[in-house]
Amino acid sequence: MIGLSKDKRVFEKFKIAGKHGLGFLYVFNKGISFEVSGKGVVLELENAEIENVVVIKREKFEISWLEGNAKHESRFKSEKAKEIVEKIAANLKISN
């Protein structure tokens, strides 16, 4: 179960699979969080940290971000890959 600060709101919640297992991707007004059952939050990014989000294949998408000078990326699988990418991209535009 994720905790939310006062000014953080969940816009969308998607069931997805990643390298850490099955879980939920939460799209917040200020970022994203990927939570895996039994492991907790395995990825949490603020909107400003997200460099790119793209559909790789019909049911796969990738999120990339910078940590210092190093670029990182993580791939996920979902039947709603296109919708997820659109929601994250739209949220990034709203917050910038």
Backbone as CSV, one residue per row, in Angstrom:
resi,resn,N_x,N_y,N_z,CA_x,CA_y,CA_z,C_x,C_y,C_z
1,MET,0.842,-1.176,0.000,0.000,0.000,0.000,0.884,1.235,0.000
2,ILE,0.682,2.096,-0.982,1.481,3.309,-1.079,0.928,4.378,-0.152
3,GLY,1.802,5.248,0.298,1.396,6.386,1.113,1.424,7.640,0.263
4,LEU,0.497,8.529,0.490,0.415,9.765,-0.285,0.597,10.977,0.617
5,SER,1.420,11.912,0.164,1.528,13.179,0.881,0.265,13.984,0.602
6,LYS,0.095,15.065,1.348,-1.125,15.862,1.244,-1.424,16.335,-0.173
7,ASP,-0.400,16.732,-0.899,-0.612,17.315,-2.215,-0.479,16.318,-3.362
8,LYS,-0.366,15.040,-3.057,-0.218,14.010,-4.098,-1.556,13.307,-4.303
9,ARG,-1.962,13.220,-5.589,-3.226,12.565,-5.923,-2.993,11.500,-6.991
10,VAL,-3.708,10.398,-6.898,-3.637,9.330,-7.902,-4.583,9.682,-9.047
11,PHE,-4.035,9.763,-10.267,-4.855,9.996,-11.457,-5.289,8.681,-12.081
12,GLU,-4.374,7.718,-12.126,-4.655,6.439,-12.775,-3.912,5.318,-12.051
13,LYS,-4.430,4.109,-12.189,-3.801,2.913,-11.621,-3.912,1.811,-12.667
14,PHE,-2.768,1.205,-13.021,-2.735,0.167,-14.049,-2.036,-1.069,-13.517
15,LYS,-2.547,-2.247,-13.851,-1.885,-3.508,-13.523,-0.865,-3.774,-14.624
16,ILE,0.416,-3.943,-14.243,1.480,-4.150,-15.220,2.467,-5.195,-14.697
17,ALA,3.354,-5.626,-15.595,4.435,-6.541,-15.227,5.759,-5.858,-15.553
18,GLY,6.718,-6.036,-14.658,8.058,-5.501,-14.861,9.071,-6.533,-14.420
19,LYS,10.341,-6.177,-14.444,11.381,-7.150,-14.091,11.302,-7.600,-12.631
20,HIS,10.605,-6.845,-11.803,10.454,-7.204,-10.392,9.197,-8.023,-10.125
21,GLY,8.358,-8.192,-11.148,7.143,-8.979,-10.990,5.893,-8.210,-11.386
22,LEU,4.739,-8.789,-11.032,3.450,-8.156,-11.314,3.127,-7.138,-10.233
23,GLY,2.520,-6.046,-10.645,2.164,-5.030,-9.671,1.293,-3.956,-10.279
24,PHE,1.286,-2.810,-9.628,0.465,-1.688,-10.071,1.328,-0.472,-10.322
25,LEU,1.054,0.184,-11.452,1.687,1.447,-11.774,0.690,2.545,-11.433
26,TYR,1.085,3.429,-10.554,0.250,4.562,-10.183,0.766,5.795,-10.900
27,VAL,-0.142,6.531,-11.533,0.200,7.802,-12.153,-0.366,8.883,-11.250
28,PHE,0.539,9.669,-10.681,0.161,10.747,-9.760,0.187,12.081,-10.481
29,ASN,-0.315,13.090,-9.827,-0.213,14.435,-10.368,1.237,14.909,-10.412
30,LYS,2.129,14.291,-9.638,3.520,14.730,-9.572,4.525,13.654,-9.949
31,GLY,4.071,12.518,-10.480,5.009,11.468,-10.852,4.344,10.122,-11.001
32,ILE,5.174,9.075,-10.881,4.689,7.702,-11.008,5.300,6.838,-9.910
33,SER,4.683,5.700,-9.670,5.192,4.740,-8.702,4.779,3.345,-9.161
34,PHE,5.725,2.400,-9.107,5.440,1.001,-9.449,5.592,0.190,-8.178
35,GLU,4.488,-0.434,-7.770,4.452,-1.211,-6.534,4.207,-2.679,-6.876
36,VAL,5.061,-3.558,-6.328,4.954,-4.989,-6.551,4.539,-5.653,-5.239
37,SER,3.536,-6.511,-5.311,3.058,-7.216,-4.125,4.200,-8.002,-3.487
38,GLY,4.372,-7.836,-2.199,5.408,-8.538,-1.454,6.765,-7.860,-1.489
39,LYS,6.942,-6.890,-2.384,8.223,-6.189,-2.499,8.107,-4.694,-2.215
40,GLY,6.899,-4.168,-2.279,6.701,-2.746,-2.047,6.981,-1.932,-3.303
41,VAL,7.283,-0.664,-3.114,7.551,0.248,-4.220,8.949,-0.040,-4.753
42,VAL,9.034,-0.405,-6.030,10.328,-0.720,-6.642,10.802,0.381,-7.591
43,LEU,9.925,1.296,-7.948,10.297,2.441,-8.774,9.378,3.599,-8.443
44,GLU,9.979,4.741,-8.159,9.198,5.944,-7.880,9.936,7.116,-8.498
45,LEU,9.254,7.830,-9.386,9.868,8.949,-10.087,8.961,10.169,-10.043
46,GLU,9.559,11.311,-9.824,8.841,12.576,-9.947,8.778,12.920,-11.432
47,ASN,7.810,13.731,-11.825,7.666,14.097,-13.232,8.953,14.688,-13.803
48,ALA,9.635,15.525,-13.018,10.857,16.183,-13.495,11.983,15.182,-13.773
49,GLU,11.940,14.003,-13.158,12.977,12.996,-13.354,12.760,12.157,-14.610
50,ILE,11.528,12.072,-15.078,11.199,11.228,-16.225,11.690,11.897,-17.496
51,GLU,12.578,11.196,-18.196,13.131,11.733,-19.434,12.264,11.387,-20.629
52,ASN,11.767,10.138,-20.663,10.982,9.701,-21.813,10.107,8.518,-21.427
53,VAL,8.998,8.385,-22.119,8.116,7.233,-21.964,7.577,6.906,-23.353
54,VAL,7.821,5.659,-23.806,7.464,5.280,-25.174,6.924,3.855,-25.227
55,VAL,6.077,3.620,-26.216,5.605,2.266,-26.509,6.707,1.574,-27.303
56,ILE,7.115,0.383,-26.870,8.146,-0.389,-27.554,7.500,-1.350,-28.553
57,LYS,6.531,-2.080,-28.083,5.735,-2.991,-28.910,4.292,-2.820,-28.475
58,ARG,3.412,-3.557,-29.083,1.979,-3.414,-28.795,1.665,-3.491,-27.300
59,GLU,2.295,-4.389,-26.586,1.991,-4.562,-25.161,3.190,-4.256,-24.267
60,LYS,4.158,-3.495,-24.771,5.334,-3.156,-23.966,5.637,-1.674,-24.071
61,PHE,6.101,-1.121,-22.950,6.504,0.284,-22.946,7.737,0.452,-22.073
62,GLU,8.415,1.590,-22.271,9.659,1.856,-21.557,9.613,3.249,-20.957
63,ILE,10.115,3.343,-19.740,10.265,4.625,-19.065,11.755,4.830,-18.840
64,SER,12.268,6.006,-19.211,13.679,6.303,-18.966,13.789,7.558,-18.101
65,TRP,14.868,7.596,-17.314,15.105,8.711,-16.407,16.600,8.862,-16.164
66,LEU,16.979,10.012,-15.643,18.378,10.291,-15.325,18.582,10.280,-13.822
67,GLU,19.678,9.702,-13.403,20.139,9.776,-12.017,21.565,10.279,-12.103
68,GLY,21.771,11.544,-11.768,23.080,12.146,-11.970,23.360,12.206,-13.459
69,ASN,24.482,11.661,-13.885,24.831,11.635,-15.306,24.459,10.322,-15.975
70,ALA,23.907,9.392,-15.224,23.582,8.065,-15.761,22.114,7.984,-16.176
71,LYS,21.888,7.448,-17.378,20.529,7.239,-17.869,20.099,5.817,-17.504
72,HIS,18.899,5.684,-16.994,18.330,4.387,-16.634,17.023,4.204,-17.388
73,GLU,16.666,2.962,-17.608,15.398,2.669,-18.253,14.841,1.369,-17.706
74,SER,13.539,1.285,-17.753,12.873,0.081,-17.297,11.725,-0.195,-18.254
75,ARG,11.586,-1.474,-18.617,10.523,-1.892,-19.532,9.434,-2.616,-18.766
76,PHE,8.227,-2.424,-19.241,7.057,-3.004,-18.599,6.151,-3.611,-19.656
77,LYS,5.272,-4.508,-19.201,4.323,-5.158,-20.091,2.911,-4.927,-19.583
78,SER,2.027,-4.555,-20.495,0.615,-4.362,-20.180,-0.183,-4.349,-21.471
79,GLU,-1.383,-4.875,-21.412,-2.280,-4.803,-22.563,-2.655,-3.360,-22.866
80,LYS,-2.488,-2.482,-21.884,-2.843,-1.074,-22.031,-1.608,-0.188,-22.217
81,ALA,-0.559,-0.718,-22.823,0.704,0.025,-22.965,0.499,1.401,-23.593
82,LYS,-0.233,1.458,-24.685,-0.453,2.738,-25.378,-1.181,3.732,-24.468
83,GLU,-2.217,3.280,-23.790,-2.978,4.146,-22.892,-2.099,4.647,-21.744
84,ILE,-1.277,3.771,-21.196,-0.392,4.146,-20.087,0.583,5.219,-20.532
85,VAL,1.213,5.028,-21.681,2.164,6.009,-22.202,1.468,7.351,-22.429
86,GLU,0.274,7.319,-22.985,-0.477,8.557,-23.220,-0.798,9.276,-21.914
87,LYS,-1.202,8.533,-20.884,-1.543,9.142,-19.585,-0.317,9.766,-18.929
88,ILE,0.810,9.042,-18.950,2.033,9.573,-18.341,2.497,10.807,-19.105
89,ALA,2.509,10.736,-20.437,2.945,11.868,-21.259,2.055,13.092,-21.045
90,ALA,0.747,12.878,-20.972,-0.158,13.992,-20.731,0.081,14.610,-19.353
91,ASN,0.328,13.760,-18.375,0.586,14.240,-17.016,1.891,15.048,-16.972
92,LEU,2.900,14.641,-17.720,4.158,15.367,-17.775,3.963,16.761,-18.362
93,LYS,3.127,16.870,-19.396,2.870,18.169,-20.016,2.124,19.100,-19.065
94,ILE,1.199,18.560,-18.303,0.421,19.369,-17.364,1.318,19.928,-16.266
95,SER,2.264,19.126,-15.793,3.081,19.533,-14.660,4.241,20.448,-15.053
96,ASN,4.598,20.494,-16.335,5.724,21.343,-16.775,5.299,22.757,-17.049
